[in-house]
Amino acid sequence: METRNLKRWTVVGAAAAAAAVWAGNLDSPAPPSEAGSAMYTLEDVYNKLDTGADATKRTGGFAEPGAGPSAGTGHTLDQVMGKTPAKDNTNGAAPADVADGKTFWGLKDGSWGPQTGTAAGGGGAGTAAVPKTGQTTSYRTGDDGDLEPGVASPSPRFTDNGNETVTDNQTGLMWAKNANLDGTKTWNAAIDYCNALSLGGHDDWRLPTVKELQSLIDFGNYNPALPSGRPFTGVQSYYYWSSTTHASLTDDAWPVYLGDGGVASASKAGATTVWPVRAGL
């Protein structure tokens, strides 16, 4: 009997010692009568995660509360965990995706928690980083393909939303997946068509500006000059209307040629291809 008890107490003692090691120092940081014993509460942690609200520790010694908390005012550990951010290795940003100096909460493995962006061109409020052109072949020292200046596109560049729409993760714009939904149209007819379109559960489509169309261009590709791995269908290596009017020739607008990314002035009475876009919010 004594031998069995000795073995049992040896196992229990070892487990207790191990638990103490895992838990760290379980002693209070200071006697309860001193302010140094103050710690944040579980409710403080919940509110910080829920709304970002700051909390204040007590400044004096611990005082026994006069009454317990009222019903419904506290939160469980499960509720606290439910407010924590989830990992996202697909769409989560890395420092290279965020403007230089801007702080954000990283959700990816290897860049979890508070992070600072490193992407060039993000200097301050009101600035916009210039993306890379996509050209990687160099034709002489110091050219675009040699230096490859600009901010790299996110990976993945595009997200197929599964509802005949595609989101450009670089600009946030949402495009019709089919880049040739209804053939060619005059400029006015193209605007009317986009404004009346209902697609993917959205009815706020419009004709893109010339710069929005140009944001899709990858100058490392041609016929069409779009990024590799794009999920679009029906892309034409042809002119696409923009909603931007020529400032000095107001009967003309600026279509973008998707064969090579060029921009040209064209009469609004002519017919060319239409690619609807929306803000993506």
C-alpha positions as CSV (number, residue, x, y, z in Angstrom):
1,M,0.0,0.0,0.0
2,E,2.8,2.5,0.9
3,T,4.6,1.7,-2.4
4,R,1.5,2.3,-4.4
5,N,0.8,5.7,-2.6
6,L,4.4,6.7,-3.2
7,K,4.1,6.1,-6.9
8,R,0.8,7.9,-7.1
9,W,2.0,11.0,-5.3
10,T,5.2,11.0,-7.4
11,V,3.1,11.1,-10.6
12,V,0.8,13.8,-9.3
13,G,3.8,15.9,-8.1
14,A,5.5,15.7,-11.4
15,A,2.3,16.8,-13.2
16,A,1.9,19.7,-10.9
17,A,5.5,20.8,-11.4
18,A,5.1,20.5,-15.2
19,A,1.9,22.6,-15.1
20,A,3.7,25.3,-13.1
21,V,6.5,25.4,-15.7
22,W,4.0,25.7,-18.6
23,A,1.9,28.4,-16.9
24,G,4.9,30.6,-16.0
25,N,5.1,32.4,-12.7
26,L,1.7,32.2,-11.0
27,D,2.5,34.6,-8.2
28,S,0.8,38.0,-8.2
29,P,3.1,40.8,-9.6
30,A,2.6,42.6,-6.3
31,P,0.6,42.3,-3.1
32,P,-3.1,42.9,-3.6
33,S,-2.9,46.0,-1.5
34,E,-0.5,47.7,-4.0
35,A,-1.4,49.2,-7.4
36,G,1.3,47.0,-9.1
37,S,-1.0,44.0,-8.7
38,A,-3.5,45.5,-11.2
39,M,-4.1,43.6,-14.4
40,Y,-6.5,44.0,-17.4
41,T,-9.8,42.1,-17.1
42,L,-11.2,39.6,-19.6
43,E,-13.8,42.2,-20.5
44,D,-11.0,44.7,-21.3
45,V,-9.5,42.2,-23.7
46,Y,-12.9,41.5,-25.4
47,N,-13.7,45.2,-25.9
48,K,-10.2,45.8,-27.3
49,L,-10.7,43.1,-29.9
50,D,-14.3,44.1,-30.6
51,T,-14.1,47.9,-30.9
52,G,-10.4,48.8,-30.3
53,A,-11.5,50.5,-27.0
54,D,-8.6,51.2,-24.6
55,A,-8.8,50.1,-21.0
56,T,-7.4,51.5,-17.8
57,K,-6.0,49.5,-15.0
58,R,-6.9,50.4,-11.4
59,T,-4.5,52.8,-9.8
60,G,-4.8,51.7,-6.2
61,G,-4.9,48.5,-4.2
62,F,-7.4,45.8,-4.8
63,A,-10.8,46.4,-3.2
64,E,-13.4,43.7,-2.8
65,P,-16.4,44.5,-5.0
66,G,-19.7,45.2,-3.2
67,A,-21.6,43.0,-5.6
68,G,-21.1,40.6,-8.4
69,P,-21.5,41.5,-12.1
70,S,-25.0,41.8,-13.4
71,A,-26.4,39.2,-15.8
72,G,-25.3,39.6,-19.5
73,T,-22.4,42.0,-18.8
74,G,-19.5,39.5,-19.2
75,H,-18.1,37.5,-22.0
76,T,-16.9,33.9,-22.2
77,L,-13.5,32.8,-23.4
78,D,-15.2,31.4,-26.5
79,Q,-16.7,34.9,-27.2
80,V,-13.3,36.5,-26.8
81,M,-11.7,34.0,-29.2
82,G,-14.5,34.7,-31.6
83,K,-13.3,38.3,-31.9
84,T,-9.8,37.4,-32.8
85,P,-8.7,37.8,-36.5
86,A,-8.5,34.6,-38.6
87,K,-5.4,33.7,-40.7
88,D,-5.8,34.3,-44.4
89,N,-2.9,33.2,-46.5
90,T,-4.9,33.8,-49.7
91,N,-6.0,37.4,-49.4
92,G,-4.1,38.6,-46.4
93,A,-1.6,41.4,-47.0
94,A,2.1,41.1,-46.5
95,P,4.4,44.2,-45.9
96,A,5.3,44.3,-49.6
97,D,1.6,44.8,-50.5
98,V,1.1,47.8,-48.3
99,A,2.4,51.4,-48.8
100,D,5.7,52.1,-47.2
101,G,5.3,53.3,-43.6
102,K,1.6,52.4,-43.3
103,T,0.7,50.1,-40.4
104,F,-1.7,47.2,-40.7
105,W,-2.6,43.9,-39.0
106,G,-1.0,41.0,-41.0
107,L,-3.1,37.8,-41.4
108,K,-0.6,35.6,-43.2
109,D,1.9,33.1,-41.9
110,G,5.2,34.8,-41.5
111,S,3.7,38.3,-41.3
112,W,1.1,37.9,-38.5
113,G,0.2,40.7,-36.2
114,P,1.1,44.4,-36.3
115,Q,3.1,45.1,-39.5
116,T,4.5,48.1,-41.3
117,G,4.2,48.3,-45.1
118,T,7.3,48.4,-47.3
119,A,5.8,49.0,-50.8
120,A,7.5,51.9,-52.6
121,G,5.5,55.0,-53.4
122,G,3.3,55.1,-50.4
123,G,4.8,58.2,-48.7
124,G,1.8,59.8,-47.1
125,A,-1.9,60.8,-47.3
126,G,-3.1,61.4,-50.8
127,T,-0.3,59.6,-52.5
128,A,-0.7,56.6,-54.8
129,A,1.9,54.0,-55.6
130,V,2.7,53.4,-59.3
131,P,2.4,49.7,-60.2
132,K,5.0,47.9,-62.3
133,T,4.2,47.7,-66.0
134,G,4.7,44.0,-66.3
135,Q,7.7,44.3,-68.6
136,T,10.6,42.1,-67.6
137,T,12.6,41.9,-70.9
138,S,15.3,44.5,-71.0
139,Y,16.4,46.0,-74.3
140,R,19.2,48.2,-72.8
141,T,20.6,49.1,-69.4
142,G,18.3,51.5,-67.5
143,D,15.1,50.7,-69.4
144,D,11.9,49.5,-67.8
145,G,12.6,45.8,-68.2
146,D,16.0,46.3,-66.6
147,L,14.9,48.3,-63.6
148,E,11.3,47.1,-63.2
149,P,10.4,50.1,-61.1
150,G,7.0,50.3,-59.3
151,V,5.0,48.3,-56.9
152,A,4.5,44.5,-57.6
153,S,1.0,43.3,-58.2
154,P,-0.6,41.2,-55.4
155,S,-0.7,37.5,-55.7
156,P,-3.2,36.4,-56.8
157,R,-3.8,39.4,-59.0
158,F,-7.4,38.5,-59.7
159,T,-10.2,36.7,-57.8
160,D,-12.9,34.9,-59.8
161,N,-16.0,35.6,-57.6
162,G,-17.9,32.6,-59.1
163,N,-20.8,34.8,-60.3
164,E,-19.5,36.0,-63.7
165,T,-17.5,38.8,-62.1
166,V,-13.8,39.1,-61.3
167,T,-12.2,41.4,-58.7
168,D,-8.8,43.0,-59.5
169,N,-6.9,42.7,-56.2
170,Q,-4.6,45.5,-57.2
171,T,-7.2,48.2,-57.8
172,G,-10.3,46.8,-56.0
173,L,-12.3,47.2,-59.2
174,M,-14.8,44.5,-60.2
175,W,-15.0,43.6,-63.9
176,A,-17.4,41.5,-65.9
177,K,-15.7,38.1,-66.3
178,N,-16.8,38.0,-69.9
179,A,-14.9,40.8,-71.7
180,N,-17.3,40.7,-74.7
181,L,-20.7,40.4,-73.2
182,D,-22.7,42.0,-75.9
183,G,-20.6,42.8,-79.0
184,T,-19.6,46.2,-80.2
185,K,-21.5,49.5,-79.6
186,T,-21.2,53.2,-80.2
187,W,-19.9,55.2,-77.2
188,N,-23.3,56.4,-76.1
189,A,-24.8,53.0,-76.5
190,A,-21.9,51.5,-74.5
191,I,-22.6,53.8,-71.6
192,D,-26.3,53.1,-71.6
193,Y,-25.6,49.3,-71.8
194,C,-23.3,49.3,-68.8
195,N,-25.6,51.6,-66.7
196,A,-28.5,49.2,-67.3
197,L,-26.5,46.0,-66.7
198,S,-27.4,43.7,-63.8
199,L,-24.7,41.1,-63.3
200,G,-23.4,39.1,-60.3
201,G,-26.1,40.5,-58.0
202,H,-25.0,44.1,-58.8
203,D,-26.7,46.8,-60.8
204,D,-24.2,49.7,-60.5
205,W,-22.1,48.8,-63.5
206,R,-20.6,51.6,-65.7
207,L,-18.2,52.1,-68.6
208,P,-14.6,52.3,-67.3
209,T,-12.4,55.4,-67.5
210,V,-9.3,55.2,-69.7
211,K,-7.1,54.9,-66.7
212,E,-9.2,52.0,-65.3
213,L,-8.8,50.1,-68.6
214,Q,-5.1,50.9,-68.6
215,S,-4.8,49.5,-65.1
216,L,-5.4,46.0,-66.6
217,I,-2.6,46.3,-69.2
218,D,0.5,44.2,-68.8
219,F,3.2,45.5,-71.1
220,G,5.1,42.2,-70.9
221,N,2.3,40.5,-72.9
222,Y,0.4,41.2,-76.2
223,N,-2.6,39.9,-78.0
224,P,-4.0,40.5,-75.4
225,A,-1.8,42.7,-73.3
226,L,-3.2,41.4,-70.0
227,P,-1.5,39.7,-67.1
228,S,-0.8,36.0,-67.3
229,G,-3.2,33.8,-65.4
230,R,-6.1,36.1,-65.8
231,P,-9.5,34.4,-65.3
232,F,-11.4,36.5,-68.0
233,T,-13.2,35.1,-71.0
234,G,-14.0,36.6,-74.3
235,V,-11.1,39.0,-74.3
236,Q,-10.7,40.7,-77.7
237,S,-7.3,42.0,-79.0
238,Y,-9.2,45.1,-80.1
239,Y,-10.3,48.5,-79.0
240,Y,-12.4,48.9,-75.8
241,W,-14.4,52.0,-75.1
242,S,-13.5,54.1,-72.1
243,S,-15.9,56.7,-70.7
244,T,-13.2,59.4,-71.1
245,T,-13.9,62.1,-73.7
246,H,-11.1,63.7,-75.7
247,A,-10.7,67.2,-74.2
248,S,-10.1,69.1,-77.5
249,L,-12.2,66.9,-79.8
250,T,-15.3,66.3,-77.7
251,D,-16.9,64.1,-80.4
252,D,-14.1,61.6,-79.7
253,A,-13.3,59.4,-76.8
254,W,-10.3,57.4,-75.7
255,P,-10.5,53.7,-76.4
256,V,-7.7,51.3,-75.2
257,Y,-6.4,48.7,-77.6
258,L,-6.0,45.5,-75.7
259,G,-3.8,44.0,-78.4
260,D,-0.8,46.0,-77.1
261,G,-2.1,48.4,-74.5
262,G,-2.1,51.5,-76.7
263,V,-4.6,54.4,-76.4
264,A,-6.1,56.2,-79.4
265,S,-8.7,58.9,-80.1
266,A,-11.8,57.6,-81.9
267,S,-15.2,59.0,-82.9
268,K,-18.0,58.3,-80.5
269,A,-20.2,57.4,-83.4
270,G,-18.0,54.4,-84.2
271,A,-18.6,51.0,-82.7
272,T,-16.1,49.1,-80.6
273,T,-16.0,46.6,-77.7
274,V,-17.4,47.2,-74.2
275,W,-16.2,45.9,-70.8
276,P,-18.3,46.9,-67.8
277,V,-16.7,47.7,-64.5
278,R,-17.9,48.7,-61.0
279,A,-16.3,50.0,-57.8
280,G,-16.1,46.5,-56.2
281,L,-17.4,47.6,-52.8
